[in-house]
Structure formats: C-alpha cells, structure tokens
Amino acid sequence: MTKINIIKSNRKSISMRIKNWEVFVRSPLFLTNNEIKEFIDKHKDRIDKKLEKDSNIKKDYITG
C-alpha cells in the first residue's frame, strides 16, 4: 500500500504530487476529508500508473 500524506493549508486549490512511492495531497482548509478522498479515488489510475512507471526505472551506478 502506498503512503498518502494529506497537507491542509491556506490555499485555494487541491494538488497532488507523487514522489518516492509516496503520494502528497495538498488541499485547502475548507475541504472535508471525504472530498479529499474522492479526489484521490478519482485520480487512482494516475497514481497507479506513476507508481508502476517509477518501479520499472532501473538505476545504473557507475563507479569512477
């Protein structure tokens, strides 16, 4: 399961960032938890696609 971090602040719009297999959702103070959950559910395909893409990235380390 992916860790989802919800950060409420004094802002006007909701945003989502996916980094290092974590999801960060920034939302306005006036949004309810149900509305945030609906936003996350609505973008579930996008989250899954990004996490799958990140897991397929192969890092090559070059010694030098």
All heavy atoms as an XYZ file, in Angstrom:
541
protein
N       0.838     -1.191      0.000
C       0.000      0.000      0.000
C       0.874      1.243      0.000
O       1.896      1.288      0.660
C      -0.900     -0.025      1.241
C      -1.933      1.047      1.272
S      -3.102      0.734     -0.041
C      -4.128      2.138      0.068
N       0.473      2.209     -0.733
C       1.205      3.456     -0.865
C       0.828      4.398      0.270
O      -0.333      4.502      0.645
C       0.851      4.125     -2.207
O       1.100      3.193     -3.248
C       1.653      5.363     -2.433
N       1.822      5.088      0.795
C       1.573      6.064      1.856
C       1.011      7.338      1.237
O       1.558      7.860      0.265
C       2.869      6.363      2.598
C       2.682      7.301      3.753
C       3.970      7.479      4.530
C       3.731      8.431      5.675
N       4.953      8.677      6.429
N      -0.088      7.830      1.786
C      -0.713      9.054      1.297
C      -0.626     10.094      2.401
O      -1.119      9.889      3.512
C      -2.180      8.814      0.895
C      -2.231      7.800     -0.243
C      -2.844     10.127      0.500
C      -3.628      7.418     -0.669
N       0.022     11.210      2.091
C       0.184     12.319      3.040
C      -0.767     13.432      2.640
O      -0.727     13.901      1.504
C       1.620     12.849      3.003
C       2.627     11.778      3.341
O       2.621     11.251      4.435
N       3.475     11.441      2.390
N      -1.602     13.872      3.571
C      -2.537     14.962      3.313
C      -2.067     16.176      4.098
O      -1.889     16.114      5.308
C      -3.973     14.574      3.707
C      -4.425     13.388      2.865
C      -4.912     15.767      3.538
C      -5.756     12.811      3.257
N      -1.862     17.267      3.366
C      -1.375     18.503      3.966
C      -2.412     19.582      3.707
O      -2.644     19.971      2.556
C      -0.016     18.905      3.354
C       0.978     17.764      3.510
C       0.491     20.193      3.996
C       2.179     17.863      2.617
N      -3.052     20.050      4.765
C      -4.049     21.110      4.637
C      -3.394     22.444      4.958
O      -2.651     22.559      5.935
C      -5.224     20.866      5.571
C      -6.113     19.738      5.150
C      -7.346     19.691      6.006
C      -8.350     18.711      5.430
N      -9.618     18.787      6.134
N      -3.672     23.428      4.112
C      -3.104     24.752      4.327
C      -4.035     25.810      3.744
O      -5.050     25.492      3.129
C      -1.711     24.844      3.707
O      -1.785     24.673      2.318
N      -3.649     27.044      3.921
C      -4.451     28.165      3.440
C      -4.171     28.376      1.949
O      -3.366     29.203      1.564
C      -4.109     29.422      4.244
C      -5.069     30.538      3.947
O      -6.156     30.314      3.443
N      -4.677     31.759      4.258
N      -4.830     27.577      1.115
C      -4.662     27.657     -0.324
C      -6.028     27.546     -0.989
O      -7.012     27.210     -0.343
C      -3.720     26.561     -0.823
C      -4.167     25.169     -0.491
C      -3.170     24.093     -0.868
N      -2.943     24.030     -2.284
C      -1.741     23.879     -2.840
N      -0.678     23.772     -2.099
N      -1.595     23.809     -4.137
N      -6.096     27.802     -2.284
C      -7.382     27.813     -2.988
C      -7.653     26.555     -3.789
O      -8.803     26.293     -4.148
C      -7.455     29.021     -3.913
C      -7.474     30.339     -3.169
C      -7.584     31.486     -4.131
C      -7.603     32.799     -3.376
N      -7.726     33.937     -4.275
N      -6.616     25.795     -4.105
C      -6.821     24.628     -4.961
C      -6.183     23.389     -4.339
O      -5.359     23.480     -3.436
C      -6.226     24.872     -6.352
O      -4.843     25.098     -6.241
N      -6.559     22.244     -4.879
C      -6.024     20.975     -4.402
C      -4.990     20.492     -5.416
O      -5.156     20.685     -6.620
C      -7.149     19.939     -4.185
C      -6.628     18.698     -3.481
C      -7.848     19.621     -5.471
C      -7.722     17.770     -2.993
N      -3.907     19.906     -4.911
C      -2.877     19.394     -5.805
C      -2.354     18.065     -5.285
O      -2.519     17.736     -4.112
C      -1.723     20.394     -5.946
O      -1.021     20.495     -4.730
N      -1.727     17.339     -6.189
C      -1.200     16.028     -5.822
C       0.189     15.877     -6.425
O       0.427     16.273     -7.565
C      -2.116     14.929     -6.351
C      -1.653     13.541     -6.023
S      -2.834     12.273     -6.496
C      -3.087     12.636     -8.218
N       1.089     15.300     -5.628
C       2.461     15.030     -6.082
C       2.814     13.608     -5.696
O       2.538     13.176     -4.573
C       3.421     16.016     -5.430
C       4.834     15.858     -5.903
C       5.707     16.920     -5.310
N       7.053     16.795     -5.857
C       8.099     17.398     -5.360
N       7.957     18.189     -4.323
N       9.277     17.230     -5.898
N       3.418     12.909     -6.623
C       3.813     11.522     -6.384
C       5.332     11.467     -6.496
O       5.891     11.777     -7.546
C       3.153     10.576     -7.402
C       1.648     10.759     -7.368
C       3.548      9.138     -7.122
C       0.919     10.196     -8.545
N       5.977     11.094     -5.396
C       7.432     11.072     -5.377
C       7.908     10.011     -4.398
O       7.392      9.924     -3.283
C       7.978     12.438     -4.967
C       9.475     12.553     -5.039
C       9.921     13.954     -4.735
C      11.431     14.030     -4.847
N      11.916     15.370     -4.551
N       8.897      9.229     -4.826
C       9.489      8.195     -3.967
C       8.431      7.257     -3.380
O       8.464      6.937     -2.195
C      10.320      8.824     -2.848
C      11.498      9.598     -3.373
O      12.004      9.308     -4.450
N      11.931     10.590     -2.634
N       7.508      6.830     -4.198
C       6.455      5.887     -3.826
C       5.560      6.417     -2.711
O       4.964      5.668     -1.969
C       7.049      4.522     -3.457
C       7.758      3.918     -4.619
C       7.174      3.238     -5.654
C       9.139      3.965     -4.925
N       8.121      2.858     -6.560
C       9.344      3.280     -6.141
C      10.234      4.516     -4.280
C      10.584      3.142     -6.724
C      11.486      4.365     -4.870
C      11.646      3.696     -6.066
N       5.454      7.737     -2.598
C       4.532      8.374     -1.655
C       3.678      9.368     -2.419
O       4.114      9.953     -3.401
C       5.287      9.112     -0.550
C       5.972      8.221      0.446
C       6.549      9.011      1.603
O       5.769      9.602      2.362
O       7.777      9.036      1.719
N       2.458      9.553     -1.947
C       1.541     10.500     -2.563
C       1.345     11.658     -1.580
O       1.022     11.440     -0.408
C       0.185      9.835     -2.880
C      -0.777     10.839     -3.484
C       0.372      8.637     -3.803
N       1.555     12.869     -2.056
C       1.356     14.063     -1.249
C       0.174     14.828     -1.829
O       0.199     15.229     -2.992
C       2.599     14.953     -1.277
C       3.815     14.307     -0.667
C       4.689     13.560     -1.439
C       4.058     14.440      0.683
C       5.803     12.959     -0.876
C       5.172     13.841      1.257
C       6.046     13.105      0.486
N      -0.860     15.011     -1.018
C      -2.038     15.760     -1.451
C      -2.090     17.034     -0.623
O      -2.136     16.995      0.599
C      -3.335     14.945     -1.253
C      -4.546     15.767     -1.654
C      -3.272     13.649     -2.048
N      -2.045     18.158     -1.300
C      -2.150     19.459     -0.631
C      -3.550     19.996     -0.912
O      -3.972     20.054     -2.060
C      -1.099     20.423     -1.158
C       0.313     19.981     -0.839
C       1.329     21.012     -1.317
N       2.678     20.565     -1.053
C       3.323     20.761      0.104
N       2.720     21.394      1.087
N       4.545     20.317      0.261
N      -4.245     20.387      0.148
C      -5.625     20.813     -0.024
C      -5.916     22.049      0.815
O      -5.240     22.314      1.813
C      -6.582     19.687      0.365
O      -6.594     19.531      1.755
N      -6.958     22.774      0.436
C      -7.383     23.923      1.230
C      -7.992     23.466      2.558
O      -8.458     22.332      2.687
C      -8.455     24.588      0.364
C      -8.412     23.928     -0.948
C      -7.713     22.635     -0.800
N      -7.978     24.342      3.517
C      -8.514     24.029      4.847
C     -10.011     23.700      4.813
O     -10.489     22.898      5.616
C      -8.268     25.202      5.802
C      -6.814     25.475      6.158
C      -6.693     26.804      6.895
C      -6.246     24.347      6.989
N     -10.736     24.306      3.881
C     -12.196     24.143      3.869
C     -12.670     22.817      3.270
O     -13.830     22.454      3.408
C     -12.877     25.317      3.146
C     -12.477     25.482      1.710
C     -13.107     24.747      0.729
C     -11.483     26.372      1.346
C     -12.750     24.897     -0.604
C     -11.118     26.537      0.015
C     -11.754     25.798     -0.952
N     -11.794     22.056      2.621
C     -12.212     20.768      2.057
C     -12.340     19.721      3.160
O     -11.502     19.639      4.049
C     -11.203     20.260      1.027
C     -11.261     20.856     -0.366
C     -10.273     20.165     -1.283
C     -12.639     20.752     -0.960
N     -13.388     18.925      3.066
C     -13.580     17.854      4.043
C     -12.729     16.642      3.658
O     -12.268     16.524      2.524
C     -15.056     17.426      4.102
O     -15.409     16.852      2.833
C     -15.966     18.591      4.428
N     -12.543     15.754      4.604
C     -11.779     14.536      4.331
C     -12.448     13.688      3.255
O     -11.769     13.026      2.479
C     -11.594     13.722      5.614
C     -10.625     14.396      6.553
O      -9.814     15.219      6.145
N     -10.700     14.064      7.828
N     -13.778     13.697      3.220
C     -14.492     12.947      2.176
C     -14.211     13.513      0.791
O     -14.061     12.760     -0.176
C     -15.994     12.947      2.445
C     -16.369     12.027      3.576
O     -15.630     11.108      3.912
N     -17.505     12.286      4.187
N     -14.146     14.826      0.672
C     -13.853     15.449     -0.616
C     -12.421     15.131     -1.058
O     -12.164     14.889     -2.242
C     -14.049     16.961     -0.531
C     -15.499     17.365     -0.400
C     -15.673     18.841     -0.120
O     -14.933     19.385      0.714
O     -16.565     19.446     -0.749
N     -11.505     15.094     -0.121
C     -10.123     14.750     -0.435
C     -10.038     13.291     -0.865
O      -9.351     12.954     -1.833
C      -9.205     15.030      0.765
C      -9.191     16.528      1.065
C      -7.793     14.535      0.503
C      -8.534     16.895      2.375
N     -10.763     12.424     -0.166
C     -10.791     11.007     -0.532
C     -11.366     10.819     -1.937
O     -10.855     10.025     -2.726
C     -11.597     10.210      0.486
C     -11.575      8.714      0.226
C     -12.391      7.974      1.257
C     -12.417      6.497      1.066
N     -12.384      5.978     -0.250
N     -12.405     11.558     -2.274
C     -12.988     11.491     -3.617
C     -11.966     11.931     -4.670
O     -11.875     11.325     -5.741
C     -14.223     12.381     -3.706
C     -15.426     11.814     -2.993
C     -16.618     12.761     -3.021
O     -16.589     13.770     -3.764
O     -17.574     12.489     -2.275
N     -11.207     12.976     -4.357
C     -10.163     13.446     -5.274
C      -9.118     12.358     -5.502
O      -8.726     12.089     -6.640
C      -9.501     14.700     -4.693
C      -8.334     15.203     -5.496
C      -8.536     15.983     -6.614
C      -7.037     14.890     -5.125
C      -7.457     16.449     -7.360
C      -5.952     15.346     -5.859
C      -6.169     16.128     -6.981
N      -8.697     11.706     -4.429
C      -7.705     10.632     -4.535
C      -8.271      9.462     -5.330
O      -7.597      8.907     -6.207
C      -7.240     10.186     -3.137
C      -6.463     11.322     -2.461
C      -6.390      8.928     -3.208
C      -6.199     11.101     -0.992
N      -9.516      9.089     -5.050
C     -10.150      7.984     -5.781
C     -10.295      8.310     -7.271
O     -10.119      7.445     -8.128
C     -11.514      7.659     -5.184
C     -11.414      7.014     -3.809
O     -10.320      6.519     -3.458
O     -12.429      7.021     -3.083
N     -10.604      9.566     -7.557
C     -10.773      9.999     -8.947
C      -9.461      9.880     -9.725
O      -9.456      9.586    -10.921
C     -11.267     11.451     -8.968
C     -11.499     12.011    -10.336
C     -12.008     13.430    -10.234
C     -12.140     14.055    -11.615
N     -12.572     15.461    -11.522
N      -8.337     10.094     -9.044
C      -7.025     10.064     -9.689
C      -6.246      8.780     -9.402
O      -5.040      8.730     -9.576
C      -6.211     11.284     -9.247
C      -6.761     12.567     -9.776
N      -7.691     13.296     -9.076
C      -6.547     13.214    -10.946
C      -8.019     14.360     -9.784
N      -7.344     14.334    -10.927
N      -6.943      7.741     -8.988
C      -6.300      6.469     -8.646
C      -5.531      5.886     -9.825
O      -4.428      5.381     -9.653
C      -7.355      5.476     -8.160
C      -6.811      4.135     -7.760
C      -7.075      3.877     -6.310
C      -6.666      2.494     -5.888
N      -5.217      2.320     -5.863
N      -6.091      5.981    -11.027
C      -5.405      5.455    -12.215
C      -4.083      6.183    -12.445
O      -3.071      5.557    -12.768
C      -6.288      5.582    -13.459
C      -7.496      4.669    -13.390
O      -7.445      3.673    -12.643
O      -8.484      4.955    -14.079
N      -4.111      7.493    -12.279
C      -2.898      8.294    -12.452
C      -1.839      7.905    -11.416
O      -0.656      7.778    -11.744
C      -3.245      9.773    -12.328
C      -2.072     10.690    -12.439
C      -2.531     12.135    -12.335
N      -1.424     12.945    -11.857
C      -1.559     14.093    -11.253
N      -2.760     14.592    -11.031
N      -0.516     14.762    -10.849
N      -2.259      7.700    -10.190
C      -1.339      7.308     -9.112
C      -0.724      5.951     -9.430
O       0.499      5.785     -9.369
C      -2.070      7.270     -7.750
C      -2.505      8.675     -7.349
C      -1.189      6.654     -6.676
C      -3.465      8.704     -6.166
N      -1.566      4.989     -9.777
C      -1.079      3.639    -10.073
C      -0.113      3.642    -11.258
O       0.915      2.963    -11.239
C      -2.241      2.688    -10.348
C      -3.076      2.425     -9.114
O      -2.575      2.642     -7.985
O      -4.234      2.008     -9.268
N      -0.447      4.409    -12.286
C       0.398      4.474    -13.479
C       1.772      5.056    -13.143
O       2.802      4.534    -13.569
C      -0.294      5.328    -14.543
C       0.415      5.367    -15.865
C      -0.417      6.173    -16.860
C       0.288      6.276    -18.185
N      -0.501      7.053    -19.154
N       1.800      6.119    -12.359
C       3.062      6.756    -11.983
C       3.895      5.839    -11.093
O       5.113      5.719    -11.273
C       2.766      8.077    -11.262
C       3.975      8.770    -10.683
C       4.910      9.299    -11.739
C       6.006     10.121    -11.088
N       7.159     10.298    -11.898
N       3.261      5.163    -10.136
C       3.991      4.264     -9.254
C       4.553      3.071    -10.027
O       5.665      2.621     -9.766
C       3.092      3.790     -8.112
C       2.694      4.862     -7.100
C       1.663      4.319     -6.126
C       3.906      5.388     -6.360
N       3.791      2.575    -10.995
C       4.275      1.474    -11.821
C       5.462      1.925    -12.667
O       6.453      1.207    -12.793
C       3.154      0.964    -12.725
C       3.564     -0.210    -13.579
C       2.421     -0.696    -14.456
O       1.263     -0.550    -14.066
O       2.719     -1.225    -15.541
N       5.365      3.115    -13.224
C       6.456      3.657    -14.027
C       7.717      3.822    -13.172
O       8.817      3.485    -13.599
C       6.046      5.010    -14.617
C       7.099      5.655    -15.472
C       6.613      6.993    -15.988
C       7.727      7.713    -16.738
N       7.316      9.062    -17.119
N       7.557      4.333    -11.955
C       8.702      4.536    -11.067
C       9.332      3.221    -10.643
O      10.548      3.146    -10.452
C       8.291      5.327     -9.819
C       8.037      6.800    -10.112
O       8.353      7.241    -11.233
O       7.534      7.501     -9.225
N       8.531      2.184    -10.503
C       9.088      0.899    -10.071
C       9.853      0.215    -11.208
O      10.698     -0.629    -10.948
C       7.978     -0.022     -9.565
O       7.124     -0.405    -10.619
N       9.583      0.597    -12.455
C      10.264     -0.013    -13.600
C      11.571      0.695    -13.954
O      12.318      0.211    -14.792
C       9.350     -0.018    -14.830
C       8.214     -1.000    -14.659
O       8.323     -1.965    -13.926
N       7.109     -0.739    -15.332
N      11.828      1.838    -13.329
C      13.057      2.572    -13.617
C      14.233      1.811    -13.034
O      14.247      1.458    -11.861
C      13.002      4.007    -13.047
C      11.941      4.825    -13.773
C      14.361      4.682    -13.156
C      11.735      6.203    -13.207
N      15.186      1.554    -13.865
C      16.366      0.811    -13.447
C      17.511      1.800    -13.277
O      17.825      2.549    -14.194
C      16.712     -0.233    -14.498
C      17.714     -1.239    -14.061
C      17.903     -2.291    -15.151
C      18.717     -3.446    -14.642
N      18.887     -4.469    -15.657
N      18.101      1.829    -12.108
C      19.198      2.744    -11.849
C      20.508      2.013    -12.033
O      20.721      0.954    -11.465
C      19.103      3.311    -10.437
C      17.893      4.180    -10.232
C      17.874      4.808     -8.865
C      16.656      5.685     -8.709
N      16.595      6.316     -7.426
N      21.353      2.576    -12.858
C      22.684      2.020    -13.069
C      23.690      2.905    -12.347
O      23.713      4.127    -12.550
C      23.024      1.974    -14.562
C      22.157      0.997    -15.324
O      21.764     -0.013    -14.721
O      21.859      1.247    -16.507
N      24.494      2.302    -11.513
C      25.510      3.036    -10.792
C      26.852      2.760    -11.440
O      27.233      1.628    -11.672
C      25.526      2.623     -9.311
C      24.259      3.012     -8.595
C      23.239      2.084     -8.390
C      24.070      4.305     -8.129
C      22.073      2.442     -7.740
C      22.913      4.675     -7.491
C      21.924      3.739     -7.289
O      20.773      4.095     -6.641
N      27.545      3.822    -11.745
C      28.842      3.714    -12.401
C      29.911      4.101    -11.393
O      29.855      5.188    -10.800
C      28.923      4.630    -13.636
C      27.818      4.254    -14.611
C      30.287      4.552    -14.282
C      27.658      5.235    -15.748
N      30.860      3.200    -11.173
C      31.956      3.514    -10.259
C      32.998      4.335    -11.002
O      33.191      4.185    -12.196
C      32.602      2.230     -9.703
O      33.073      1.455    -10.806
C      31.620      1.437     -8.887
N      33.599      5.225    -10.319
C      34.558      6.065    -11.020
C      35.532      6.584    -10.138
O      36.486      6.871     -9.785
